[in-house]
Amino acid sequence: MKLNNKWYPITFFSSLVLSTITVFMVLNNKPGISLLLLLVLITTFAHMIIGIYEVNNSKKINSSQKLMWTLGFLFLNSITGIIYLFHGRKKY
């Protein structure tokens, strides 16, 4: 299955924006936090899965780099997401 190249940036930025909004709502004790938190979890999980899928289906990345990117997405999600979005996707 081939994913459209636009899905990774959309899910990454959605996760980032929703996370920021949720933090401000928590700090100001606003209602509706649980719904936003659910949306943050869904978009974060989607951007992780799409990133891992793109990396593991790339023909230009060797197996050790695929392992590095996959572990990065699983354990350092935001940092890996930024690096992959601005550097890794162009290179691979």
C-alpha positions in Angstrom: 0.0 0.0 0.0 1.4 3.4 -1.0 0.7 6.3 1.3 0.4 9.8 0.0 3.4 12.0 1.0 1.2 14.6 2.6 0.0 12.4 5.5 3.1 12.5 7.6 3.4 16.3 7.9 -0.3 16.7 8.4 -0.4 14.2 11.3 2.8 15.5 12.8 1.7 19.2 12.8 -1.7 18.2 14.0 -0.2 16.4 17.0 2.1 19.3 17.7 -0.7 21.9 17.6 -3.2 19.8 19.6 -0.5 19.1 22.2 0.2 22.8 22.6 -3.5 23.7 22.9 -4.0 20.9 25.5 -1.1 22.1 27.6 -2.5 25.6 27.7 -6.0 24.3 28.5 -4.6 22.2 31.4 -2.7 25.2 32.8 -5.8 27.4 32.7 -8.2 24.6 34.0 -10.5 24.8 31.0 -13.1 22.2 30.2 -12.8 19.7 27.3 -9.3 18.5 28.1 -10.2 14.8 27.9 -11.4 15.2 24.3 -8.3 17.1 23.2 -6.0 14.6 25.0 -7.7 11.8 23.0 -7.1 13.7 19.8 -3.5 14.2 20.7 -3.0 10.5 21.4 -4.7 9.6 18.1 -2.6 12.0 15.9 0.6 11.2 17.7 0.0 7.5 17.2 -0.9 8.1 13.5 2.3 10.1 12.9 4.4 7.4 14.6 2.8 4.6 12.5 3.1 6.6 9.2 6.7 7.5 9.9 7.7 3.9 10.8 5.8 2.7 7.7 7.6 5.2 5.4 11.0 4.4 6.8 10.6 0.6 6.7 9.2 0.6 3.1 12.0 2.9 1.7 14.4 1.2 -0.6 17.2 3.8 0.0 17.6 3.1 3.7 19.7 0.2 4.9 18.5 -2.1 7.7 20.5 -0.5 10.6 19.2 3.0 9.7 15.6 1.6 9.5 16.1 0.2 13.0 17.5 3.5 14.3 14.5 5.5 12.8 12.0 3.0 14.2 13.4 3.1 17.7 13.5 6.8 17.5 9.9 7.0 16.5 8.9 4.7 19.4 11.0 6.3 22.2 11.8 9.8 21.1 8.7 10.6 19.1 8.7 14.4 18.9 12.5 14.8 18.4 12.6 12.1 15.8 9.5 13.5 14.1 11.1 16.9 13.7 14.4 15.5 12.4 12.7 13.1 10.0 10.3 15.8 8.7 12.9 18.4 7.9 15.9 16.2 7.1 15.2 12.5 6.8 12.3 12.6 4.3 14.4 14.7 1.8 17.4 12.4 2.1 15.5 9.2 1.7 
